[in-house]
Amino acid sequence: MSFDWAAFFEYLPRLVAAAGVTLQISVLSLGLACLGAPVLALARLLGPAPLRALTQAFIEVIRGLPPLVVIAFCYFALPKIGVVLSGFWCGVLALGVVGAVYAAEIMRAAIESLGKGQLEAALALGFARWRAVLEILTPQALRRILPPLTNEFANLIKASSLLSVISVHEISQVGQSLIFETFVVIEILVQMAVLYLIIIGGVSILSRRMERGLAA
């Protein structure tokens, strides 16, 4: 079976437009995850016992659920309590929460991996615990967390394909619709794969540049 280049270029504009939606969702959900992850990580490390327990319970619940269930909960359950969001913003919220939870655990583990010696030394010098964590441990942990964070963020972008179930017109949803409409399979699948690789590749390049900046 030969590759149909005419079909490839005929349907490419619709998928490129869908890639724009995927990129918007990815950027917004990654931004939300980057805001939420430090809050969750520091709550587990520095908060009072009830807050630490509540944060840990929230993290374990979200980590224990498939992203699709979190997406469905945001889309179907939130309107029951008066929070009505479009499919686009439900996707951003759900993926942002999932990303924040996993990123928070990476941050917490990286900070704790530095050992208790530095923390105890800082406390002995008169630092408050929160200052020791923020000013001494966190900067050292940044270099360690970037590679695993990049991997988690790449998984988050790929998870955006699950938003097709709530009719968000991202790459996966539009690609599936085109396949059902036209029965052109291979060409559309190749376009979808290339577009995902471009978006995830951009995240990887940005991460490597940040790693080199921290190493300089």
C-alpha positions as CSV (number, residue, x, y, z in Angstrom):
1,M,0.0,0.0,0.0
2,S,1.5,3.3,-1.1
3,F,1.5,6.4,1.0
4,D,-1.1,8.9,-0.2
5,W,0.6,12.3,-0.1
6,A,-2.4,14.0,-1.5
7,A,-4.5,12.9,1.4
8,F,-1.7,13.7,3.8
9,F,-1.6,17.4,2.8
10,E,-5.4,17.6,2.4
11,Y,-6.2,16.8,6.0
12,L,-3.0,18.3,7.6
13,P,-4.5,21.8,8.2
14,R,-7.3,20.4,10.4
15,L,-4.8,18.5,12.5
16,V,-2.4,21.5,12.7
17,A,-5.4,23.5,14.1
18,A,-6.0,20.7,16.6
19,A,-2.3,20.8,17.5
20,G,-2.8,24.4,18.5
21,V,-5.5,23.4,20.9
22,T,-3.3,20.6,22.3
23,L,-0.5,23.1,22.7
24,Q,-2.8,25.6,24.6
25,I,-4.0,22.9,26.9
26,S,-0.5,21.6,27.5
27,V,0.9,25.1,28.3
28,L,-1.9,26.0,30.6
29,S,-2.0,22.7,32.4
30,L,1.8,22.7,32.8
31,G,1.6,26.2,34.2
32,L,-1.0,25.1,36.7
33,A,1.1,22.1,37.6
34,C,4.2,24.3,38.1
35,L,2.2,26.5,40.4
36,G,0.5,23.7,42.4
37,A,3.5,21.4,42.8
38,P,5.6,23.6,45.1
39,V,2.6,24.3,47.2
40,L,1.9,20.6,47.7
41,A,5.5,19.7,48.2
42,L,6.1,22.4,50.8
43,A,2.8,21.6,52.6
44,R,4.1,18.0,53.0
45,L,7.5,19.1,54.1
46,L,6.8,22.2,56.3
47,G,3.1,22.2,57.1
48,P,1.6,21.3,60.5
49,A,0.7,17.7,61.0
50,P,-3.0,18.0,60.0
51,L,-2.0,19.8,56.8
52,R,0.7,17.2,56.0
53,A,-1.8,14.4,56.4
54,L,-4.4,16.1,54.3
55,T,-1.9,16.9,51.5
56,Q,-0.6,13.4,51.5
57,A,-4.1,11.9,51.3
58,F,-4.9,14.2,48.4
59,I,-1.7,13.2,46.6
60,E,-2.3,9.5,47.1
61,V,-5.9,9.7,45.9
62,I,-5.0,11.5,42.7
63,R,-2.0,9.3,42.1
64,G,-4.2,6.2,42.6
65,L,-6.7,7.3,39.9
66,P,-6.2,7.1,36.1
67,P,-6.1,10.5,34.5
68,L,-9.2,9.6,32.6
69,V,-11.2,9.3,35.9
70,V,-9.9,12.7,37.1
71,I,-11.0,14.2,33.7
72,A,-14.4,12.6,33.9
73,F,-14.8,13.8,37.5
74,C,-14.0,17.4,36.6
75,Y,-16.4,17.3,33.6
76,F,-19.4,15.5,35.2
77,A,-19.1,16.0,38.9
78,L,-18.1,19.6,39.2
79,P,-21.4,20.9,37.7
80,K,-23.3,19.1,40.4
81,I,-21.7,21.5,42.9
82,G,-22.2,24.5,40.7
83,V,-18.8,24.7,39.0
84,V,-19.5,24.6,35.3
85,L,-16.5,24.6,33.0
86,S,-16.1,24.0,29.3
87,G,-14.4,20.8,28.2
88,F,-11.3,22.8,27.4
89,W,-11.0,24.2,30.9
90,C,-12.0,20.9,32.5
91,G,-9.1,19.4,30.7
92,V,-6.7,22.1,31.8
93,L,-7.8,21.7,35.4
94,A,-7.7,17.9,35.5
95,L,-4.3,17.6,33.8
96,G,-3.0,20.5,35.9
97,V,-4.0,18.7,39.1
98,V,-2.5,15.4,37.9
99,G,0.7,17.1,36.9
100,A,1.0,19.0,40.1
101,V,0.6,15.9,42.2
102,Y,3.3,14.0,40.4
103,A,5.6,17.0,40.3
104,A,5.1,17.6,44.0
105,E,6.3,14.1,44.8
106,I,9.4,14.5,42.6
107,M,10.2,17.8,44.3
108,R,9.7,16.4,47.8
109,A,11.8,13.3,47.1
110,A,14.6,15.5,45.6
111,I,14.7,17.8,48.7
112,E,14.6,14.9,51.1
113,S,17.4,13.0,49.2
114,L,19.8,15.8,50.1
115,G,20.0,14.3,53.6
116,K,19.2,15.5,57.0
117,G,22.8,16.8,57.7
118,Q,22.4,20.0,55.7
119,L,19.0,20.7,57.3
120,E,20.3,20.1,60.8
121,A,23.4,22.3,60.2
122,A,21.1,25.1,58.9
123,L,18.9,24.8,62.0
124,A,22.0,24.8,64.2
125,L,23.0,28.1,62.6
126,G,19.7,29.7,63.5
127,F,17.8,29.2,60.3
128,A,14.0,28.6,60.6
129,R,13.0,25.2,59.1
130,W,11.1,26.9,56.2
131,R,14.1,29.1,55.4
132,A,16.5,26.2,55.4
133,V,14.3,24.2,53.0
134,L,13.6,27.2,50.7
135,E,17.0,28.8,50.7
136,I,19.4,25.9,51.1
137,L,17.8,22.6,50.1
138,T,15.5,23.7,47.3
139,P,18.1,25.4,45.0
140,Q,20.3,22.3,45.2
141,A,17.3,20.0,44.4
142,L,16.4,22.0,41.2
143,R,19.1,20.3,39.1
144,R,18.0,16.9,40.3
145,I,14.3,17.4,39.6
146,L,14.5,18.7,36.0
147,P,15.0,15.4,34.2
148,P,12.2,13.5,36.0
149,L,9.9,16.6,35.7
150,T,10.5,16.7,32.0
151,N,9.4,13.1,31.7
152,E,6.3,13.7,33.8
153,F,5.4,16.8,31.7
154,A,5.8,14.8,28.5
155,N,3.4,12.2,30.0
156,L,1.0,15.0,30.8
157,I,1.0,16.2,27.2
158,K,0.4,12.7,25.9
159,A,-2.5,12.4,28.5
160,S,-4.1,15.3,26.7
161,S,-5.3,12.8,24.1
162,L,-7.7,11.5,26.8
163,L,-9.7,14.8,26.4
164,S,-11.2,13.4,23.3
165,V,-13.7,11.6,25.5
166,I,-15.2,15.0,26.5
167,S,-15.1,16.3,22.9
168,V,-12.2,18.7,23.2
169,H,-11.0,19.2,19.7
170,E,-7.3,18.3,20.3
171,I,-5.1,16.2,18.1
172,S,-6.5,12.8,19.1
173,Q,-10.2,13.7,18.8
174,V,-9.8,15.4,15.4
175,G,-7.6,12.6,14.2
176,Q,-10.2,10.0,15.1
177,S,-13.0,12.0,13.5
178,L,-11.0,12.3,10.3
179,I,-10.3,8.6,10.2
180,F,-14.0,7.8,10.7
181,E,-15.0,10.3,8.1
182,T,-12.5,9.5,5.4
183,F,-11.1,6.0,6.1
184,V,-7.7,7.4,5.5
185,V,-5.8,5.8,8.4
186,I,-2.0,5.6,7.9
187,E,-1.6,9.2,6.7
188,I,-3.6,10.7,9.5
189,L,-1.9,8.5,12.2
190,V,1.5,9.7,10.8
191,Q,0.4,13.3,11.1
192,M,-0.8,12.8,14.7
193,A,2.5,11.2,15.6
194,V,4.6,13.9,14.1
195,L,2.6,16.7,15.8
196,Y,2.9,15.0,19.2
197,L,6.6,14.5,18.7
198,I,7.1,18.2,17.8
199,I,5.2,19.4,20.9
200,I,7.0,17.0,23.3
201,G,10.3,17.6,21.6
202,G,9.9,21.3,22.3
203,V,9.5,20.6,26.0
204,S,12.6,18.4,26.0
205,I,14.7,21.1,24.3
206,L,13.5,23.7,26.8
207,S,14.3,21.4,29.7
208,R,17.9,20.7,28.4
209,R,18.5,24.4,28.1
210,M,17.3,25.0,31.6
211,E,19.6,22.2,32.8
212,R,22.6,23.8,31.1
213,G,21.7,27.1,32.7
214,L,21.6,25.6,36.1
215,A,24.9,23.9,35.5
216,A,26.6,27.0,34.3
